[in-house]
Amino acid sequence: MSPSAFISRQIEFTLAGQAASDGAGVRLLRILHGAAAQRRLDPFLMLDEFRSDQPGDYLAGFPEHPHRGFQTVTYMLAGRMRHRDSVGNEGVLGPGAVQWMNAGRGILHSEMPEQQDGLMHGFQLWINLPAARKLSAPTYRDLPAEAIPELRTQAGSLIRVIAGGVDGVEGAIQEADTEPCYWDVHLPAGASECLALPAGHHAAVYLYDGALSVADQALPVRTLAVLTQNPASHGVQLHSASGARLLVLAGQPLNQPIAQWGPFVMNTRDEIEQAIAEMRAGTLA
């Protein structure tokens, strides 16, 4: 489709990242936050960016902690992180690698840096599970950088296709319930891209480096743009005058109630109280 015929989604609103800490005091930027944003970007629950070359910001890591009722996706750009969990999985995520974990009915895991200095940079995304799968068996996939398919476009952009598909290139992960698209897009200076998105999906763009316009509207760096729901649109139009690196997220909404208490995301308060009781009794995982 020619760019002139492409109907792009617009920016509906933006969310600036908020400084936060998690785990044992790891400093990070909480990009997707708040109940209203969770509802608007259903099935996505949270997006964090961790980026620092100061060891004191990340060395304490994320000691063992529980999850239930959703999936976590950890994507590393720089640095190394070791994962261990209560069902026997263990691995090291290096630059470009992805860990896709379904917490299901319950899992305990830790994520600890495998370095004493240097840059640590990556993202963690939380994706909700449908009610019927919230108590499913935990699963885990550790994908090295070379397992992530890449697309080089005619404009010279590089797209790493973590989940979903772009222009015939299928991502490393396919999920039937929420059909997520998760792309890391690198635009060279002067490049424009028209990226198709499923019409019914909620979608957002996060600019983590460089300069970017979305449908001719400038997006500040380290800001999330929530895109409009327009049945007539074909996707999203991106342009960078000087080069940009960004994440594109899209997912099929679940349209179900969200009850959350810290690391547990269920559908009712009673289900949350049950998870808390199991955690205290040592029977969660």
BADREN-857416 format. One record per residue (C-alpha): residue number from 1; x, y, z; residue in three letters. Coordinates in Angstrom, 1 decimal, always signed. Layout:
BEGIN
+-----+--------+--------+--------+------+
:  nr :      x :      y :      z : rest :
+-----+--------+--------+--------+------+
: NUM :      X :      Y :      Z :  ALA :
...
+-----+--------+--------+--------+------+
END
This chain:
BEGIN
+-----+--------+--------+--------+------+
:  nr :      x :      y :      z : rest :
+-----+--------+--------+--------+------+
:   1 :   +0.0 :   +0.0 :   +0.0 :  MET :
:   2 :   +1.3 :   +3.4 :   -0.9 :  SER :
:   3 :   +1.9 :   +5.9 :   +2.0 :  PRO :
:   4 :   -0.6 :   +8.3 :   +0.5 :  SER :
:   5 :   -3.4 :   +5.6 :   +0.8 :  ALA :
:   6 :   -2.3 :   +4.4 :   +4.3 :  PHE :
:   7 :   -4.7 :   +5.6 :   +7.1 :  ILE :
:   8 :   -2.7 :   +5.8 :  +10.3 :  SER :
:   9 :   -3.9 :   +5.6 :  +13.9 :  ARG :
:  10 :   -3.3 :   +8.9 :  +15.7 :  GLN :
:  11 :   -1.9 :   +9.6 :  +19.2 :  ILE :
:  12 :   -4.9 :   +9.5 :  +21.6 :  GLU :
:  13 :   -2.8 :  +10.5 :  +24.7 :  PHE :
:  14 :   +0.7 :  +10.1 :  +26.0 :  THR :
:  15 :   +2.1 :   +8.8 :  +29.3 :  LEU :
:  16 :   +5.5 :  +10.0 :  +30.5 :  ALA :
:  17 :   +7.5 :   +7.4 :  +32.4 :  GLY :
:  18 :   +7.6 :   +7.7 :  +36.2 :  GLN :
:  19 :  +10.8 :   +7.1 :  +38.2 :  ALA :
:  20 :  +10.3 :   +4.0 :  +40.4 :  ALA :
:  21 :  +12.1 :   +1.2 :  +42.2 :  SER :
:  22 :  +11.3 :   -2.4 :  +42.4 :  ASP :
:  23 :  +12.9 :   -5.7 :  +43.5 :  GLY :
:  24 :  +15.7 :   -4.9 :  +46.0 :  ALA :
:  25 :  +15.8 :   -1.3 :  +45.0 :  GLY :
:  26 :  +16.5 :   -1.4 :  +41.3 :  VAL :
:  27 :  +15.9 :   +2.0 :  +39.8 :  ARG :
:  28 :  +13.6 :   +1.9 :  +36.7 :  LEU :
:  29 :  +11.1 :   +3.9 :  +34.6 :  LEU :
:  30 :   +7.5 :   +2.8 :  +34.9 :  ARG :
:  31 :   +6.0 :   +3.5 :  +31.5 :  ILE :
:  32 :   +2.6 :   +1.9 :  +31.6 :  LEU :
:  33 :   +1.0 :   +2.5 :  +35.0 :  HIS :
:  34 :   -2.4 :   +3.1 :  +36.6 :  GLY :
:  35 :   -5.7 :   +1.3 :  +36.4 :  ALA :
:  36 :   -7.1 :   +3.7 :  +33.7 :  ALA :
:  37 :   -4.1 :   +2.9 :  +31.4 :  ALA :
:  38 :   -4.5 :   -0.8 :  +32.1 :  GLN :
:  39 :   -8.1 :   -0.7 :  +30.9 :  ARG :
:  40 :   -7.3 :   +1.4 :  +27.9 :  ARG :
:  41 :   -4.4 :   -0.9 :  +26.8 :  LEU :
:  42 :   -5.9 :   -4.2 :  +27.8 :  ASP :
:  43 :   -4.3 :   -6.9 :  +27.7 :  PRO :
:  44 :   -1.1 :   -5.0 :  +28.7 :  PHE :
:  45 :   -0.8 :   -4.4 :  +32.4 :  LEU :
:  46 :   +2.6 :   -2.8 :  +32.9 :  MET :
:  47 :   +5.8 :   -1.8 :  +31.0 :  LEU :
:  48 :   +9.0 :   -0.9 :  +32.8 :  ASP :
:  49 :  +12.3 :   +0.2 :  +31.4 :  GLU :
:  50 :  +15.5 :   -0.3 :  +33.3 :  PHE :
:  51 :  +18.6 :   +1.6 :  +32.0 :  ARG :
:  52 :  +21.7 :   +2.5 :  +34.0 :  SER :
:  53 :  +25.4 :   +2.3 :  +33.8 :  ASP :
:  54 :  +25.6 :   +2.9 :  +37.6 :  GLN :
:  55 :  +26.0 :   -0.5 :  +39.3 :  PRO :
:  56 :  +24.3 :   +0.8 :  +42.5 :  GLY :
:  57 :  +21.1 :   +1.2 :  +40.4 :  ASP :
:  58 :  +20.8 :   -2.5 :  +39.5 :  TYR :
:  59 :  +23.2 :   -4.8 :  +41.3 :  LEU :
:  60 :  +20.6 :   -5.8 :  +44.0 :  ALA :
:  61 :  +18.4 :   -7.1 :  +41.3 :  GLY :
:  62 :  +15.0 :   -8.8 :  +41.8 :  PHE :
:  63 :  +15.4 :  -11.5 :  +44.4 :  PRO :
:  64 :  +12.8 :  -14.3 :  +44.6 :  GLU :
:  65 :   +9.2 :  -13.1 :  +44.4 :  HIS :
:  66 :   +5.8 :  -14.6 :  +43.3 :  PRO :
:  67 :   +3.5 :  -14.0 :  +40.3 :  HIS :
:  68 :   +0.1 :  -15.4 :  +39.4 :  ARG :
:  69 :   -2.4 :  -14.8 :  +36.7 :  GLY :
:  70 :   -0.4 :  -13.1 :  +33.8 :  PHE :
:  71 :   +2.7 :  -13.3 :  +31.6 :  GLN :
:  72 :   +6.0 :  -11.5 :  +32.0 :  THR :
:  73 :   +8.2 :  -10.7 :  +29.0 :  VAL :
:  74 :  +11.8 :   -9.6 :  +29.8 :  THR :
:  75 :  +13.7 :   -8.1 :  +26.8 :  TYR :
:  76 :  +17.4 :   -7.2 :  +27.2 :  MET :
:  77 :  +19.2 :   -4.6 :  +25.2 :  LEU :
:  78 :  +22.4 :   -4.5 :  +27.2 :  ALA :
:  79 :  +23.8 :   -6.4 :  +30.1 :  GLY :
:  80 :  +23.1 :   -9.9 :  +31.5 :  ARG :
:  81 :  +20.4 :  -11.2 :  +33.8 :  MET :
:  82 :  +20.1 :  -14.6 :  +35.4 :  ARG :
:  83 :  +16.7 :  -16.1 :  +35.9 :  HIS :
:  84 :  +15.8 :  -18.9 :  +38.3 :  ARG :
:  85 :  +12.3 :  -20.1 :  +39.2 :  ASP :
:  86 :  +10.5 :  -22.6 :  +41.5 :  SER :
:  87 :   +9.7 :  -25.1 :  +38.7 :  VAL :
:  88 :  +13.3 :  -25.7 :  +37.9 :  GLY :
:  89 :  +14.1 :  -23.3 :  +35.0 :  ASN :
:  90 :  +17.3 :  -21.3 :  +35.0 :  GLU :
:  91 :  +19.0 :  -19.3 :  +32.3 :  GLY :
:  92 :  +21.0 :  -16.1 :  +31.5 :  VAL :
:  93 :  +19.5 :  -13.4 :  +29.3 :  LEU :
:  94 :  +22.1 :  -11.5 :  +27.3 :  GLY :
:  95 :  +21.8 :   -8.6 :  +24.9 :  PRO :
:  96 :  +18.9 :   -9.0 :  +22.5 :  GLY :
:  97 :  +17.5 :  -12.0 :  +24.3 :  ALA :
:  98 :  +13.9 :  -12.5 :  +25.5 :  VAL :
:  99 :  +12.4 :  -14.4 :  +28.4 :  GLN :
: 100 :   +8.6 :  -15.1 :  +28.0 :  TRP :
: 101 :   +7.1 :  -16.6 :  +31.2 :  MET :
: 102 :   +3.6 :  -17.6 :  +31.9 :  ASN :
: 103 :   +3.1 :  -17.3 :  +35.7 :  ALA :
: 104 :   -0.2 :  -19.1 :  +35.5 :  GLY :
: 105 :   -1.4 :  -20.5 :  +38.8 :  ARG :
: 106 :   +1.8 :  -19.4 :  +40.5 :  GLY :
: 107 :   +5.6 :  -19.2 :  +40.3 :  ILE :
: 108 :   +8.4 :  -17.9 :  +42.4 :  LEU :
: 109 :  +11.3 :  -16.5 :  +40.4 :  HIS :
: 110 :  +14.4 :  -14.3 :  +40.7 :  SER :
: 111 :  +16.2 :  -12.1 :  +38.2 :  GLU :
: 112 :  +19.7 :  -11.1 :  +39.2 :  MET :
: 113 :  +22.4 :   -9.2 :  +37.3 :  PRO :
: 114 :  +25.3 :  -11.3 :  +36.0 :  GLU :
: 115 :  +27.7 :   -8.3 :  +35.9 :  GLN :
: 116 :  +29.4 :   -6.0 :  +38.3 :  GLN :
: 117 :  +29.6 :   -2.9 :  +36.1 :  ASP :
: 118 :  +28.6 :   -1.6 :  +32.7 :  GLY :
: 119 :  +25.3 :   -0.7 :  +31.1 :  LEU :
: 120 :  +22.2 :   -2.7 :  +32.1 :  MET :
: 121 :  +19.3 :   -1.9 :  +29.8 :  HIS :
: 122 :  +16.0 :   -3.6 :  +29.0 :  GLY :
: 123 :  +12.3 :   -3.8 :  +29.4 :  PHE :
: 124 :   +9.7 :   -5.9 :  +31.3 :  GLN :
: 125 :   +6.2 :   -6.2 :  +29.9 :  LEU :
: 126 :   +3.2 :   -7.7 :  +31.7 :  TRP :
: 127 :   +0.5 :   -9.3 :  +29.6 :  ILE :
: 128 :   -2.8 :  -10.4 :  +31.2 :  ASN :
: 129 :   -4.2 :  -13.9 :  +30.9 :  LEU :
: 130 :   -7.8 :  -14.8 :  +30.2 :  PRO :
: 131 :   -9.8 :  -16.0 :  +33.1 :  ALA :
: 132 :   -9.7 :  -19.6 :  +31.8 :  ALA :
: 133 :   -5.9 :  -19.6 :  +31.8 :  ARG :
: 134 :   -5.1 :  -17.8 :  +35.0 :  LYS :
: 135 :   -4.6 :  -21.0 :  +36.9 :  LEU :
: 136 :   -2.8 :  -22.8 :  +34.1 :  SER :
: 137 :   +0.5 :  -24.6 :  +34.6 :  ALA :
: 138 :   +3.5 :  -22.2 :  +34.6 :  PRO :
: 139 :   +5.6 :  -22.2 :  +31.4 :  THR :
: 140 :   +8.8 :  -20.5 :  +30.4 :  TYR :
: 141 :  +10.7 :  -19.8 :  +27.2 :  ARG :
: 142 :  +14.2 :  -18.4 :  +27.0 :  ASP :
: 143 :  +15.0 :  -17.0 :  +23.5 :  LEU :
: 144 :  +18.6 :  -16.0 :  +22.7 :  PRO :
: 145 :  +19.1 :  -13.0 :  +20.4 :  ALA :
: 146 :  +19.6 :  -15.1 :  +17.3 :  GLU :
: 147 :  +16.1 :  -16.7 :  +17.9 :  ALA :
: 148 :  +14.4 :  -13.4 :  +17.4 :  ILE :
: 149 :  +13.4 :  -12.9 :  +13.7 :  PRO :
: 150 :  +14.4 :   -9.6 :  +12.1 :  GLU :
: 151 :  +13.0 :   -7.7 :   +9.1 :  LEU :
: 152 :  +15.0 :   -5.2 :   +7.1 :  ARG :
: 153 :  +12.7 :   -2.8 :   +5.3 :  THR :
: 154 :  +13.1 :   -1.0 :   +2.0 :  GLN :
: 155 :  +13.6 :   +2.2 :   +4.0 :  ALA :
: 156 :  +16.5 :   +0.6 :   +5.8 :  GLY :
: 157 :  +14.7 :   +0.1 :   +9.1 :  SER :
: 158 :  +15.4 :   -2.9 :  +11.3 :  LEU :
: 159 :  +12.5 :   -4.5 :  +13.0 :  ILE :
: 160 :  +13.1 :   -7.3 :  +15.6 :  ARG :
: 161 :   +9.8 :   -9.3 :  +15.7 :  VAL :
: 162 :   +9.5 :  -10.6 :  +19.3 :  ILE :
: 163 :   +5.8 :  -11.5 :  +18.9 :  ALA :
: 164 :   +3.1 :  -11.3 :  +16.3 :  GLY :
: 165 :   +4.2 :  -10.6 :  +12.7 :  GLY :
: 166 :   +5.3 :   -7.9 :  +10.4 :  VAL :
: 167 :   +5.1 :   -7.9 :   +6.6 :  ASP :
: 168 :   +5.1 :  -11.7 :   +6.4 :  GLY :
: 169 :   +7.8 :  -12.2 :   +9.1 :  VAL :
: 170 :   +6.4 :  -14.2 :  +12.0 :  GLU :
: 171 :   +7.7 :  -13.4 :  +15.5 :  GLY :
: 172 :   +9.4 :  -15.7 :  +17.9 :  ALA :
: 173 :   +6.2 :  -15.9 :  +20.0 :  ILE :
: 174 :   +2.6 :  -16.4 :  +19.0 :  GLN :
: 175 :   -0.1 :  -16.3 :  +21.6 :  GLU :
: 176 :   -3.7 :  -17.3 :  +20.7 :  ALA :
: 177 :   -5.6 :  -15.5 :  +23.4 :  ASP :
: 178 :   -4.3 :  -12.0 :  +23.2 :  THR :
: 179 :   -2.5 :  -12.2 :  +19.8 :  GLU :
: 180 :   +0.2 :   -9.8 :  +21.0 :  PRO :
: 181 :   +2.5 :   -7.8 :  +18.7 :  CYS :
: 182 :   +5.8 :   -6.8 :  +20.2 :  TYR :
: 183 :   +8.3 :   -5.2 :  +17.9 :  TRP :
: 184 :  +11.6 :   -3.4 :  +18.5 :  ASP :
: 185 :  +11.9 :   -0.9 :  +15.6 :  VAL :
: 186 :  +15.1 :   +0.9 :  +14.6 :  HIS :
: 187 :  +14.5 :   +3.8 :  +12.2 :  LEU :
: 188 :  +17.6 :   +5.3 :  +10.4 :  PRO :
: 189 :  +17.7 :   +9.1 :   +9.9 :  ALA :
: 190 :  +15.1 :  +10.2 :   +7.4 :  GLY :
: 191 :  +13.2 :   +6.9 :   +7.4 :  ALA :
: 192 :   +9.4 :   +6.5 :   +7.3 :  SER :
: 193 :   +7.5 :   +3.3 :   +7.9 :  GLU :
: 194 :   +3.8 :   +2.4 :   +7.6 :  CYS :
: 195 :   +3.3 :   -0.7 :   +9.9 :  LEU :
: 196 :   +0.1 :   -2.6 :   +9.7 :  ALA :
: 197 :   -1.7 :   -3.4 :  +13.0 :  LEU :
: 198 :   -4.8 :   -5.6 :  +13.6 :  PRO :
: 199 :   -7.9 :   -3.4 :  +13.5 :  ALA :
: 200 :   -9.3 :   -4.6 :  +16.9 :  GLY :
: 201 :   -6.1 :   -4.5 :  +18.8 :  HIS :
: 202 :   -5.2 :   -1.9 :  +21.4 :  HIS :
: 203 :   -1.8 :   -0.4 :  +20.5 :  ALA :
: 204 :   +0.9 :   +1.9 :  +21.7 :  ALA :
: 205 :   +4.4 :   +3.1 :  +20.7 :  VAL :
: 206 :   +7.2 :   +3.8 :  +23.2 :  TYR :
: 207 :  +10.1 :   +5.9 :  +22.0 :  LEU :
: 208 :  +13.2 :   +5.0 :  +24.0 :  TYR :
: 209 :  +15.9 :   +6.7 :  +21.9 :  ASP :
: 210 :  +16.1 :   +9.4 :  +19.2 :  GLY :
: 211 :  +13.4 :  +11.5 :  +17.6 :  ALA :
: 212 :  +10.1 :  +10.3 :  +16.3 :  LEU :
: 213 :   +6.8 :  +11.5 :  +14.9 :  SER :
: 214 :   +3.7 :   +9.3 :  +14.9 :  VAL :
: 215 :   +1.2 :  +10.2 :  +12.2 :  ALA :
: 216 :   +3.0 :  +13.6 :  +11.9 :  ASP :
: 217 :   +2.8 :  +14.3 :  +15.6 :  GLN :
: 218 :   +6.1 :  +14.5 :  +17.5 :  ALA :
: 219 :   +6.5 :  +12.1 :  +20.4 :  LEU :
: 220 :   +8.9 :  +13.0 :  +23.3 :  PRO :
: 221 :  +11.6 :  +10.6 :  +24.1 :  VAL :
: 222 :  +10.9 :   +8.0 :  +26.9 :  ARG :
: 223 :   +7.2 :   +8.6 :  +26.4 :  THR :
: 224 :   +4.4 :   +6.1 :  +25.6 :  LEU :
: 225 :   +1.9 :   +7.1 :  +22.9 :  ALA :
: 226 :   -1.5 :   +5.3 :  +23.2 :  VAL :
: 227 :   -2.9 :   +5.0 :  +19.8 :  LEU :
: 228 :   -6.5 :   +5.7 :  +18.7 :  THR :
: 229 :   -9.0 :   +2.9 :  +17.9 :  GLN :
: 230 :  -10.0 :   +3.6 :  +14.4 :  ASN :
: 231 :  -11.7 :   +0.8 :  +12.5 :  PRO :
: 232 :  -10.8 :   +2.4 :   +9.2 :  ALA :
: 233 :   -7.0 :   +2.6 :  +10.0 :  SER :
: 234 :   -4.4 :   +0.3 :   +8.5 :  HIS :
: 235 :   -1.9 :   +0.7 :  +11.3 :  GLY :
: 236 :   +0.6 :   +3.3 :  +12.4 :  VAL :
: 237 :   +2.8 :   +5.7 :  +10.4 :  GLN :
: 238 :   +6.2 :   +6.5 :  +11.8 :  LEU :
: 239 :   +8.9 :   +8.9 :  +10.7 :  HIS :
: 240 :  +12.3 :   +9.9 :  +12.2 :  SER :
: 241 :  +14.4 :  +12.8 :  +10.9 :  ALA :
: 242 :  +17.5 :  +11.8 :  +12.9 :  SER :
: 243 :  +17.0 :   +8.2 :  +13.8 :  GLY :
: 244 :  +14.9 :   +6.5 :  +16.5 :  ALA :
: 245 :  +14.5 :   +3.3 :  +18.5 :  ARG :
: 246 :  +11.1 :   +2.4 :  +19.7 :  LEU :
: 247 :   +8.8 :   -0.4 :  +20.8 :  LEU :
: 248 :   +5.5 :   -1.1 :  +19.1 :  VAL :
: 249 :   +2.9 :   -3.0 :  +21.2 :  LEU :
: 250 :   -0.5 :   -4.2 :  +20.1 :  ALA :
: 251 :   -2.9 :   -6.8 :  +21.6 :  GLY :
: 252 :   -6.4 :   -8.2 :  +21.4 :  GLN :
: 253 :   -8.3 :   -6.9 :  +24.5 :  PRO :
: 254 :   -9.7 :   -9.5 :  +26.9 :  LEU :
: 255 :  -12.5 :   -7.2 :  +28.2 :  ASN :
: 256 :  -12.5 :   -8.8 :  +31.6 :  GLN :
: 257 :  -12.4 :   -7.4 :  +35.2 :  PRO :
: 258 :   -8.9 :   -6.7 :  +36.6 :  ILE :
: 259 :   -8.2 :   -7.3 :  +40.3 :  ALA :
: 260 :   -4.6 :   -6.7 :  +41.2 :  GLN :
: 261 :   -2.5 :   -6.9 :  +44.3 :  TRP :
: 262 :   +1.2 :   -6.4 :  +43.6 :  GLY :
: 263 :   +2.4 :   -9.5 :  +41.7 :  PRO :
: 264 :   -1.0 :  -11.1 :  +41.5 :  PHE :
: 265 :   -3.5 :  -10.2 :  +38.7 :  VAL :
: 266 :   -6.9 :  -12.0 :  +38.8 :  MET :
: 267 :  -10.5 :  -11.2 :  +38.1 :  ASN :
: 268 :  -12.0 :  -10.8 :  +41.6 :  THR :
: 269 :  -11.0 :   -9.7 :  +45.0 :  ARG :
: 270 :  -11.7 :  -13.2 :  +46.4 :  ASP :
: 271 :   -9.2 :  -14.7 :  +43.9 :  GLU :
: 272 :   -6.6 :  -12.2 :  +45.1 :  ILE :
: 273 :   -7.2 :  -13.1 :  +48.7 :  GLU :
: 274 :   -6.9 :  -16.7 :  +47.8 :  GLN :
: 275 :   -3.5 :  -16.1 :  +46.2 :  ALA :
: 276 :   -2.3 :  -14.1 :  +49.2 :  ILE :
: 277 :   -3.4 :  -16.9 :  +51.5 :  ALA :
: 278 :   -1.5 :  -19.5 :  +49.4 :  GLU :
: 279 :   +1.6 :  -17.3 :  +49.4 :  MET :
: 280 :   +1.5 :  -17.0 :  +53.2 :  ARG :
: 281 :   +1.0 :  -20.8 :  +53.5 :  ALA :
: 282 :   +3.8 :  -21.5 :  +51.1 :  GLY :
: 283 :   +1.5 :  -23.4 :  +48.6 :  THR :
: 284 :   +1.4 :  -20.8 :  +45.8 :  LEU :
: 285 :   +4.0 :  -22.5 :  +43.7 :  ALA :
+-----+--------+--------+--------+------+
END
